[in-house]
Amino acid sequence: MKTLIVFYSFSGRTRTIAQELAAKEAFDVTEIKPVKNPGKMKAYTAGIFASIKGKPWPILPVDAELAGYDRLVLLAPVWAGNPPPAFNAFLEQLPSGKSIAVKMVSASGESACKERLEAAITEKGCTLESFTDIQVKRK
């Protein structure tokens, strides 16, 4: 089963985890990049509100041909218990028929978004194979 890791990272911690997982498992990896990077102020204000509401922010096209992969491993930081807006934008673009593993990264190791993400994934005709919260230490 050909696997692609797709991640969004604001601070760099999620990027590190994605790259380590890709190297360990020999998976391909690509990054979700916003059209305009939010500064800390915007991320911690408007970004948090958009995350809570499940709203997307514009992203650049993903630098991978998703049709060539059977499985996607999605990684994102947790913003106020939810995925960030750039990650929400990628979810809207999911191609159908994929097996999806989600890994949410936070200092607490807890998110409040499993049901929301499962609904978004199944609505796209994909299957949520696993959901994992990953705890990382604050910098």
Biotite code that builds the C-alpha atoms (Angstrom):
import biotite.structure as struc

atoms = struc.array([
    struc.Atom([0.000, 0.000, 0.000], chain_id="A", res_id=1, res_name="MET", atom_name="CA", element="C"),
    struc.Atom([1.600, 3.264, -1.150], chain_id="A", res_id=2, res_name="LYS", atom_name="CA", element="C"),
    struc.Atom([1.479, 5.883, 1.633], chain_id="A", res_id=3, res_name="THR", atom_name="CA", element="C"),
    struc.Atom([1.877, 9.647, 1.616], chain_id="A", res_id=4, res_name="LEU", atom_name="CA", element="C"),
    struc.Atom([2.301, 11.768, 4.713], chain_id="A", res_id=5, res_name="ILE", atom_name="CA", element="C"),
    struc.Atom([0.546, 15.124, 4.357], chain_id="A", res_id=6, res_name="VAL", atom_name="CA", element="C"),
    struc.Atom([1.219, 17.618, 7.138], chain_id="A", res_id=7, res_name="PHE", atom_name="CA", element="C"),
    struc.Atom([0.690, 21.201, 8.206], chain_id="A", res_id=8, res_name="TYR", atom_name="CA", element="C"),
    struc.Atom([3.091, 22.744, 10.703], chain_id="A", res_id=9, res_name="SER", atom_name="CA", element="C"),
    struc.Atom([2.977, 26.227, 12.176], chain_id="A", res_id=10, res_name="PHE", atom_name="CA", element="C"),
    struc.Atom([5.846, 26.049, 14.673], chain_id="A", res_id=11, res_name="SER", atom_name="CA", element="C"),
    struc.Atom([7.901, 23.231, 13.139], chain_id="A", res_id=12, res_name="GLY", atom_name="CA", element="C"),
    struc.Atom([7.120, 20.487, 15.679], chain_id="A", res_id=13, res_name="ARG", atom_name="CA", element="C"),
    struc.Atom([4.618, 18.733, 13.410], chain_id="A", res_id=14, res_name="THR", atom_name="CA", element="C"),
    struc.Atom([7.074, 18.993, 10.491], chain_id="A", res_id=15, res_name="ARG", atom_name="CA", element="C"),
    struc.Atom([9.734, 17.215, 12.576], chain_id="A", res_id=16, res_name="THR", atom_name="CA", element="C"),
    struc.Atom([7.336, 14.408, 13.505], chain_id="A", res_id=17, res_name="ILE", atom_name="CA", element="C"),
    struc.Atom([6.207, 14.026, 9.875], chain_id="A", res_id=18, res_name="ALA", atom_name="CA", element="C"),
    struc.Atom([9.779, 13.863, 8.594], chain_id="A", res_id=19, res_name="GLN", atom_name="CA", element="C"),
    struc.Atom([10.811, 11.338, 11.261], chain_id="A", res_id=20, res_name="GLU", atom_name="CA", element="C"),
    struc.Atom([7.815, 9.122, 10.464], chain_id="A", res_id=21, res_name="LEU", atom_name="CA", element="C"),
    struc.Atom([8.497, 9.373, 6.723], chain_id="A", res_id=22, res_name="ALA", atom_name="CA", element="C"),
    struc.Atom([12.131, 8.351, 7.206], chain_id="A", res_id=23, res_name="ALA", atom_name="CA", element="C"),
    struc.Atom([11.274, 5.500, 9.590], chain_id="A", res_id=24, res_name="LYS", atom_name="CA", element="C"),
    struc.Atom([8.538, 4.006, 7.395], chain_id="A", res_id=25, res_name="GLU", atom_name="CA", element="C"),
    struc.Atom([9.945, 4.998, 3.959], chain_id="A", res_id=26, res_name="ALA", atom_name="CA", element="C"),
    struc.Atom([6.764, 6.987, 3.181], chain_id="A", res_id=27, res_name="PHE", atom_name="CA", element="C"),
    struc.Atom([6.625, 9.938, 0.825], chain_id="A", res_id=28, res_name="ASP", atom_name="CA", element="C"),
    struc.Atom([5.908, 13.285, 2.471], chain_id="A", res_id=29, res_name="VAL", atom_name="CA", element="C"),
    struc.Atom([4.409, 16.635, 1.422], chain_id="A", res_id=30, res_name="THR", atom_name="CA", element="C"),
    struc.Atom([3.499, 19.808, 3.275], chain_id="A", res_id=31, res_name="GLU", atom_name="CA", element="C"),
    struc.Atom([0.271, 21.802, 3.358], chain_id="A", res_id=32, res_name="ILE", atom_name="CA", element="C"),
    struc.Atom([1.270, 25.429, 2.840], chain_id="A", res_id=33, res_name="LYS", atom_name="CA", element="C"),
    struc.Atom([-1.061, 28.386, 3.312], chain_id="A", res_id=34, res_name="PRO", atom_name="CA", element="C"),
    struc.Atom([-1.239, 30.958, 0.535], chain_id="A", res_id=35, res_name="VAL", atom_name="CA", element="C"),
    struc.Atom([-0.224, 33.526, 3.143], chain_id="A", res_id=36, res_name="LYS", atom_name="CA", element="C"),
    struc.Atom([1.535, 32.470, 6.341], chain_id="A", res_id=37, res_name="ASN", atom_name="CA", element="C"),
    struc.Atom([-0.282, 33.877, 9.355], chain_id="A", res_id=38, res_name="PRO", atom_name="CA", element="C"),
    struc.Atom([1.856, 35.610, 11.920], chain_id="A", res_id=39, res_name="GLY", atom_name="CA", element="C"),
    struc.Atom([1.552, 34.582, 15.552], chain_id="A", res_id=40, res_name="LYS", atom_name="CA", element="C"),
    struc.Atom([-1.032, 37.267, 16.284], chain_id="A", res_id=41, res_name="MET", atom_name="CA", element="C"),
    struc.Atom([-3.342, 36.183, 13.453], chain_id="A", res_id=42, res_name="LYS", atom_name="CA", element="C"),
    struc.Atom([-2.810, 32.481, 14.197], chain_id="A", res_id=43, res_name="ALA", atom_name="CA", element="C"),
    struc.Atom([-3.634, 32.964, 17.878], chain_id="A", res_id=44, res_name="TYR", atom_name="CA", element="C"),
    struc.Atom([-6.695, 35.119, 17.231], chain_id="A", res_id=45, res_name="THR", atom_name="CA", element="C"),
    struc.Atom([-8.473, 34.634, 13.888], chain_id="A", res_id=46, res_name="ALA", atom_name="CA", element="C"),
    struc.Atom([-6.818, 31.243, 13.424], chain_id="A", res_id=47, res_name="GLY", atom_name="CA", element="C"),
    struc.Atom([-8.172, 29.909, 16.698], chain_id="A", res_id=48, res_name="ILE", atom_name="CA", element="C"),
    struc.Atom([-11.706, 31.069, 15.891], chain_id="A", res_id=49, res_name="PHE", atom_name="CA", element="C"),
    struc.Atom([-11.519, 29.560, 12.386], chain_id="A", res_id=50, res_name="ALA", atom_name="CA", element="C"),
    struc.Atom([-10.264, 26.288, 13.875], chain_id="A", res_id=51, res_name="SER", atom_name="CA", element="C"),
    struc.Atom([-13.086, 26.069, 16.388], chain_id="A", res_id=52, res_name="ILE", atom_name="CA", element="C"),
    struc.Atom([-15.620, 26.618, 13.599], chain_id="A", res_id=53, res_name="LYS", atom_name="CA", element="C"),
    struc.Atom([-13.875, 24.188, 11.229], chain_id="A", res_id=54, res_name="GLY", atom_name="CA", element="C"),
    struc.Atom([-13.244, 26.918, 8.654], chain_id="A", res_id=55, res_name="LYS", atom_name="CA", element="C"),
    struc.Atom([-10.519, 26.710, 5.988], chain_id="A", res_id=56, res_name="PRO", atom_name="CA", element="C"),
    struc.Atom([-7.917, 29.264, 4.938], chain_id="A", res_id=57, res_name="TRP", atom_name="CA", element="C"),
    struc.Atom([-6.560, 29.236, 1.383], chain_id="A", res_id=58, res_name="PRO", atom_name="CA", element="C"),
    struc.Atom([-3.674, 26.852, 0.727], chain_id="A", res_id=59, res_name="ILE", atom_name="CA", element="C"),
    struc.Atom([-1.266, 26.352, -2.148], chain_id="A", res_id=60, res_name="LEU", atom_name="CA", element="C"),
    struc.Atom([-1.709, 23.230, -4.299], chain_id="A", res_id=61, res_name="PRO", atom_name="CA", element="C"),
    struc.Atom([-0.200, 20.194, -2.579], chain_id="A", res_id=62, res_name="VAL", atom_name="CA", element="C"),
    struc.Atom([3.055, 19.156, -4.212], chain_id="A", res_id=63, res_name="ASP", atom_name="CA", element="C"),
    struc.Atom([2.076, 15.488, -4.714], chain_id="A", res_id=64, res_name="ALA", atom_name="CA", element="C"),
    struc.Atom([-0.184, 13.525, -7.030], chain_id="A", res_id=65, res_name="GLU", atom_name="CA", element="C"),
    struc.Atom([-2.700, 12.201, -4.483], chain_id="A", res_id=66, res_name="LEU", atom_name="CA", element="C"),
    struc.Atom([-4.245, 9.763, -6.962], chain_id="A", res_id=67, res_name="ALA", atom_name="CA", element="C"),
    struc.Atom([-1.039, 7.705, -6.838], chain_id="A", res_id=68, res_name="GLY", atom_name="CA", element="C"),
    struc.Atom([-1.456, 6.853, -3.151], chain_id="A", res_id=69, res_name="TYR", atom_name="CA", element="C"),
    struc.Atom([-3.739, 4.327, -1.454], chain_id="A", res_id=70, res_name="ASP", atom_name="CA", element="C"),
    struc.Atom([-3.219, 5.702, 2.034], chain_id="A", res_id=71, res_name="ARG", atom_name="CA", element="C"),
    struc.Atom([-2.705, 9.181, 3.478], chain_id="A", res_id=72, res_name="LEU", atom_name="CA", element="C"),
    struc.Atom([-1.298, 9.912, 6.922], chain_id="A", res_id=73, res_name="VAL", atom_name="CA", element="C"),
    struc.Atom([-2.449, 13.398, 7.899], chain_id="A", res_id=74, res_name="LEU", atom_name="CA", element="C"),
    struc.Atom([-0.604, 15.328, 10.616], chain_id="A", res_id=75, res_name="LEU", atom_name="CA", element="C"),
    struc.Atom([-1.518, 18.703, 12.067], chain_id="A", res_id=76, res_name="ALA", atom_name="CA", element="C"),
    struc.Atom([-1.106, 20.716, 15.237], chain_id="A", res_id=77, res_name="PRO", atom_name="CA", element="C"),
    struc.Atom([-4.053, 21.212, 17.557], chain_id="A", res_id=78, res_name="VAL", atom_name="CA", element="C"),
    struc.Atom([-5.405, 24.758, 17.811], chain_id="A", res_id=79, res_name="TRP", atom_name="CA", element="C"),
    struc.Atom([-7.964, 25.118, 20.623], chain_id="A", res_id=80, res_name="ALA", atom_name="CA", element="C"),
    struc.Atom([-8.728, 21.394, 20.440], chain_id="A", res_id=81, res_name="GLY", atom_name="CA", element="C"),
    struc.Atom([-9.198, 21.431, 16.638], chain_id="A", res_id=82, res_name="ASN", atom_name="CA", element="C"),
    struc.Atom([-7.194, 21.312, 13.414], chain_id="A", res_id=83, res_name="PRO", atom_name="CA", element="C"),
    struc.Atom([-5.914, 24.612, 12.003], chain_id="A", res_id=84, res_name="PRO", atom_name="CA", element="C"),
    struc.Atom([-7.578, 26.340, 9.033], chain_id="A", res_id=85, res_name="PRO", atom_name="CA", element="C"),
    struc.Atom([-4.918, 25.265, 6.496], chain_id="A", res_id=86, res_name="ALA", atom_name="CA", element="C"),
    struc.Atom([-5.512, 21.622, 7.434], chain_id="A", res_id=87, res_name="PHE", atom_name="CA", element="C"),
    struc.Atom([-9.277, 22.143, 7.087], chain_id="A", res_id=88, res_name="ASN", atom_name="CA", element="C"),
    struc.Atom([-8.678, 23.421, 3.552], chain_id="A", res_id=89, res_name="ALA", atom_name="CA", element="C"),
    struc.Atom([-6.790, 20.245, 2.661], chain_id="A", res_id=90, res_name="PHE", atom_name="CA", element="C"),
    struc.Atom([-9.620, 18.089, 4.002], chain_id="A", res_id=91, res_name="LEU", atom_name="CA", element="C"),
    struc.Atom([-11.943, 19.762, 1.504], chain_id="A", res_id=92, res_name="GLU", atom_name="CA", element="C"),
    struc.Atom([-9.659, 18.525, -1.300], chain_id="A", res_id=93, res_name="GLN", atom_name="CA", element="C"),
    struc.Atom([-9.417, 14.878, -0.233], chain_id="A", res_id=94, res_name="LEU", atom_name="CA", element="C"),
    struc.Atom([-9.894, 12.515, -3.159], chain_id="A", res_id=95, res_name="PRO", atom_name="CA", element="C"),
    struc.Atom([-12.337, 9.678, -2.514], chain_id="A", res_id=96, res_name="SER", atom_name="CA", element="C"),
    struc.Atom([-11.383, 6.081, -1.837], chain_id="A", res_id=97, res_name="GLY", atom_name="CA", element="C"),
    struc.Atom([-8.361, 6.709, 0.387], chain_id="A", res_id=98, res_name="LYS", atom_name="CA", element="C"),
    struc.Atom([-7.526, 5.089, 3.689], chain_id="A", res_id=99, res_name="SER", atom_name="CA", element="C"),
    struc.Atom([-6.727, 7.900, 6.132], chain_id="A", res_id=100, res_name="ILE", atom_name="CA", element="C"),
    struc.Atom([-4.719, 7.896, 9.359], chain_id="A", res_id=101, res_name="ALA", atom_name="CA", element="C"),
    struc.Atom([-4.879, 11.141, 11.363], chain_id="A", res_id=102, res_name="VAL", atom_name="CA", element="C"),
    struc.Atom([-2.284, 12.239, 13.900], chain_id="A", res_id=103, res_name="LYS", atom_name="CA", element="C"),
    struc.Atom([-2.937, 15.424, 15.868], chain_id="A", res_id=104, res_name="MET", atom_name="CA", element="C"),
    struc.Atom([0.049, 17.031, 17.616], chain_id="A", res_id=105, res_name="VAL", atom_name="CA", element="C"),
    struc.Atom([-0.204, 19.096, 20.807], chain_id="A", res_id=106, res_name="SER", atom_name="CA", element="C"),
    struc.Atom([1.434, 19.840, 24.141], chain_id="A", res_id=107, res_name="ALA", atom_name="CA", element="C"),
    struc.Atom([-1.516, 18.307, 25.997], chain_id="A", res_id=108, res_name="SER", atom_name="CA", element="C"),
    struc.Atom([-1.769, 15.239, 23.772], chain_id="A", res_id=109, res_name="GLY", atom_name="CA", element="C"),
    struc.Atom([-5.525, 15.786, 23.543], chain_id="A", res_id=110, res_name="GLU", atom_name="CA", element="C"),
    struc.Atom([-7.784, 17.092, 20.816], chain_id="A", res_id=111, res_name="SER", atom_name="CA", element="C"),
    struc.Atom([-11.540, 17.480, 20.586], chain_id="A", res_id=112, res_name="ALA", atom_name="CA", element="C"),
    struc.Atom([-11.889, 16.860, 16.875], chain_id="A", res_id=113, res_name="CYS", atom_name="CA", element="C"),
    struc.Atom([-12.036, 13.117, 16.198], chain_id="A", res_id=114, res_name="LYS", atom_name="CA", element="C"),
    struc.Atom([-15.755, 13.067, 15.388], chain_id="A", res_id=115, res_name="GLU", atom_name="CA", element="C"),
    struc.Atom([-15.548, 16.185, 13.213], chain_id="A", res_id=116, res_name="ARG", atom_name="CA", element="C"),
    struc.Atom([-12.585, 14.829, 11.261], chain_id="A", res_id=117, res_name="LEU", atom_name="CA", element="C"),
    struc.Atom([-14.140, 11.396, 10.869], chain_id="A", res_id=118, res_name="GLU", atom_name="CA", element="C"),
    struc.Atom([-17.296, 13.013, 9.454], chain_id="A", res_id=119, res_name="ALA", atom_name="CA", element="C"),
    struc.Atom([-15.272, 15.161, 7.022], chain_id="A", res_id=120, res_name="ALA", atom_name="CA", element="C"),
    struc.Atom([-13.219, 12.159, 5.896], chain_id="A", res_id=121, res_name="ILE", atom_name="CA", element="C"),
    struc.Atom([-16.162, 9.807, 5.387], chain_id="A", res_id=122, res_name="THR", atom_name="CA", element="C"),
    struc.Atom([-18.108, 12.576, 3.621], chain_id="A", res_id=123, res_name="GLU", atom_name="CA", element="C"),
    struc.Atom([-15.304, 12.565, 1.033], chain_id="A", res_id=124, res_name="LYS", atom_name="CA", element="C"),
    struc.Atom([-15.694, 8.814, 0.501], chain_id="A", res_id=125, res_name="GLY", atom_name="CA", element="C"),
    struc.Atom([-12.583, 7.901, 2.478], chain_id="A", res_id=126, res_name="CYS", atom_name="CA", element="C"),
    struc.Atom([-12.096, 5.623, 5.469], chain_id="A", res_id=127, res_name="THR", atom_name="CA", element="C"),
    struc.Atom([-10.623, 6.746, 8.782], chain_id="A", res_id=128, res_name="LEU", atom_name="CA", element="C"),
    struc.Atom([-8.317, 3.866, 9.702], chain_id="A", res_id=129, res_name="GLU", atom_name="CA", element="C"),
    struc.Atom([-6.906, 5.469, 12.840], chain_id="A", res_id=130, res_name="SER", atom_name="CA", element="C"),
    struc.Atom([-6.860, 8.641, 14.909], chain_id="A", res_id=131, res_name="PHE", atom_name="CA", element="C"),
    struc.Atom([-3.964, 9.369, 17.251], chain_id="A", res_id=132, res_name="THR", atom_name="CA", element="C"),
    struc.Atom([-3.190, 12.290, 19.540], chain_id="A", res_id=133, res_name="ASP", atom_name="CA", element="C"),
    struc.Atom([0.558, 12.868, 19.888], chain_id="A", res_id=134, res_name="ILE", atom_name="CA", element="C"),
    struc.Atom([1.906, 14.744, 22.882], chain_id="A", res_id=135, res_name="GLN", atom_name="CA", element="C"),
    struc.Atom([5.010, 16.905, 22.414], chain_id="A", res_id=136, res_name="VAL", atom_name="CA", element="C"),
    struc.Atom([6.814, 19.121, 24.884], chain_id="A", res_id=137, res_name="LYS", atom_name="CA", element="C"),
    struc.Atom([6.476, 22.876, 24.517], chain_id="A", res_id=138, res_name="ARG", atom_name="CA", element="C"),
    struc.Atom([9.560, 24.676, 23.244], chain_id="A", res_id=139, res_name="LYS", atom_name="CA", element="C"),
])
